Amino acid sequence: MMSVPQHSHKNWPELQLSHRVRSIEEALSIYINQLVYDMKRQGETVTTLSLGEAFFDLPLFDFSKLDKEKGFHYSSSRGAPELREKIARFYNDRYGSSVDADTNLLVTAGSKPAIFMALQAILDPGDEVLIPEPAWLSYQEHVRLLDAEPRFIRYDAPIDSFHEHFTSRTRILVLNNPNNPSGRIYTHDELRQIYETCRERGAYLLVDEAYSDFVQEQADFSSIASVVPDLDGVIVVNSLSKNLGMSGFRIGYTIADPSFTSVILKLNQHLITCAPSMLVHYVASYFDDIIEVTMPQIRKLVEKRNRVAAMMDSIGLDYLPGGGTFYFFVSLGDSPNDGFDLAIQLLLRERIAVVPGAAYGASTERFLRVSVGTESEEQIEHALRRIRAALIEPKYDSTELSRQLAVKGLPLFQRRGS
């Protein structure tokens, strides 16, 4: 067997990691879910109220009917025309928009790169991005990766006050509608007001509509693509992960005016090339069939959310108002513990996984995100009662919680700068 030469590293200089990457935090929700995966591999049972998806009962349609030559090779960087046509028709029929499949739509490998590329198309170093809280945790880190500055609007700030947060360096406001993690749904008039506040100050409005179908009645949801039909200064991001229950396929898309779509296209060509061809063709071929399967399940999940809201009310848990998504943003009340320690204690002692509210903004540290998309109502009710009991416990020892993680061979959270 050939021996591998051993090198002496004694005098070698240290290798650099960029300040840009060191300035961002690990994704806290993904960190919590990774702890869950690790604990399950160790044979433990965890009530998982931390996942950012719902598990639908989806059939596997016939891959053998697809053109494998198309599937095995690169496809259009704009996205397969057949899929773009299906998405445009869906948006126009369901939300009353006027999306053109050829000029307004771009399909890429998930909504995360779609958001990042949209920001990259706009921002220069030192520019500012406004983010109303609670906000999906990756928005701010995308901004930092572009050497720009995230600026936050408190979760309880009225829309009438948004204009106070703009500066001469504000380039875009990023909104999640319906909101992850609170479930808030912005009305048509609220969206119009936010848009006008942005546009008259020369700023874009990006609306992440990943949970667009998780509402009680479809009339409850307004797409910004219907509020601003010409898409002037507007970017819509959506995906197949939530509404179609296909997060593993990693297919997302943007809707914007033709000139902005052309700019994102250049970035997509250099960074992604194309969304996964076989999966794009699969979805294009079975889009209507998948929608027929998932929409009734979405309605049932929203009804389940309503029942869980009644559970919380009866148990005495407070949460931010909202009627969309499959999340609740639960207040810690007078608990002496912060959300992170509380989440770790619930996971280690009770085998209940939730996400600390600090993941979603500085003004939301006194909350926990609870997802009801995957567990049974019986399991959810039991977990909620344990959460309610934990809120009145004395302060935990953070060092002891870290020690317990280490004993179980579980990693510590990588905070900013580490």
GIRAHU-V124398 format. One record per pair of residues at least 6 apart in sequence whose C-alpha atoms are under 7 Angstrom apart, sorted by the first residue. I is the first residue (numbers start at 0). GAP is how many residues later the second one is. If there is no record, write none. Layout:
BEGIN
i;gap
I;GAP
I;GAP
END
This chain:
BEGIN
i;gap
19;125
20;124
21;394
21;395
21;396
22;393
22;394
23;117
23;120
23;392
23;393
24;389
24;390
24;391
25;388
25;389
26;110
27;331
28;326
30;382
31;323
32;17
32;18
34;375
35;10
44;306
45;305
45;306
45;307
46;304
46;305
46;306
47;304
47;305
47;327
48;304
48;305
48;321
48;322
48;323
49;303
49;304
49;305
49;320
49;321
50;320
52;189
52;320
53;191
53;319
53;320
54;190
54;318
54;319
55;189
55;238
55;241
57;235
62;219
65;216
69;207
70;206
70;207
70;210
71;205
71;206
72;204
73;200
73;203
74;199
74;202
75;198
76;188
76;191
76;192
76;196
76;197
77;28
77;29
77;187
78;27
78;28
78;29
78;195
78;196
79;200
81;202
82;201
83;17
83;21
84;16
85;198
87;11
87;12
87;13
90;6
91;6
91;7
94;127
94;128
94;131
95;130
96;128
96;129
96;132
97;131
102;155
103;151
103;152
103;153
103;154
103;157
104;148
104;149
104;150
104;151
104;156
105;147
105;148
105;149
105;155
106;145
106;146
106;147
106;168
107;6
107;143
107;144
107;145
107;166
107;167
108;141
108;142
108;143
108;165
108;166
108;167
109;129
109;140
109;141
109;142
110;126
110;127
110;128
110;141
110;142
113;123
113;138
113;139
113;140
114;122
115;26
116;147
116;150
117;146
119;26
120;142
120;143
122;25
123;24
124;21
124;22
124;23
125;21
125;22
125;23
126;21
126;22
126;42
126;43
126;44
127;20
127;21
127;22
127;23
127;41
127;42
127;43
128;20
128;21
128;22
128;41
128;42
128;43
128;44
129;20
129;21
129;22
129;42
129;43
129;44
130;19
130;20
130;21
130;22
130;42
130;43
130;44
131;20
131;21
131;22
131;23
131;43
132;19
132;20
132;21
132;22
132;227
132;228
133;21
133;47
133;226
133;227
133;230
134;45
134;225
134;226
135;44
135;224
136;222
136;223
139;10
142;6
142;7
153;209
154;208
162;34
169;33
170;32
170;33
171;31
171;32
171;33
172;31
172;32
172;33
173;31
173;32
173;33
174;31
174;32
174;33
175;31
175;32
175;33
176;8
176;9
176;30
176;31
176;32
177;6
177;7
177;8
177;31
177;33
177;34
177;146
177;147
178;6
180;146
180;147
180;148
180;188
181;138
181;139
181;140
181;145
181;146
181;147
182;139
182;140
182;141
182;142
182;144
182;145
183;137
183;138
183;139
183;140
184;36
184;137
184;138
184;139
186;34
186;35
187;34
187;39
190;33
191;35
194;10
197;6
197;7
198;34
203;29
203;30
204;28
204;29
204;30
205;28
205;29
205;30
206;28
206;29
206;30
207;28
207;29
207;30
208;27
208;28
208;29
209;28
209;29
209;32
210;31
210;32
210;114
211;9
212;30
213;84
213;88
213;110
213;111
214;6
214;87
214;108
214;109
214;110
215;86
224;6
230;25
230;26
231;25
233;22
234;19
234;20
234;21
235;18
235;19
235;20
236;16
236;17
236;18
237;14
237;15
237;16
238;12
238;13
238;14
239;6
239;7
239;11
239;12
240;6
243;46
243;47
243;50
248;30
250;24
301;24
304;21
304;67
310;70
314;70
316;13
316;71
317;12
317;13
318;9
318;10
318;11
318;12
319;9
319;10
325;45
325;46
325;47
326;42
326;43
326;44
326;45
327;41
327;42
327;43
328;38
328;39
328;40
328;41
329;37
329;38
329;39
330;35
330;36
330;37
331;34
331;35
331;59
334;56
334;57
335;58
335;59
336;58
336;59
337;28
338;17
338;18
338;19
338;26
338;27
338;28
338;29
339;16
340;57
342;10
342;11
342;12
342;13
344;56
345;6
345;7
346;6
351;31
353;14
353;15
353;16
354;13
354;14
354;15
355;11
355;12
355;13
356;7
356;8
356;9
356;10
356;11
356;12
357;6
357;7
401;10
404;6
END
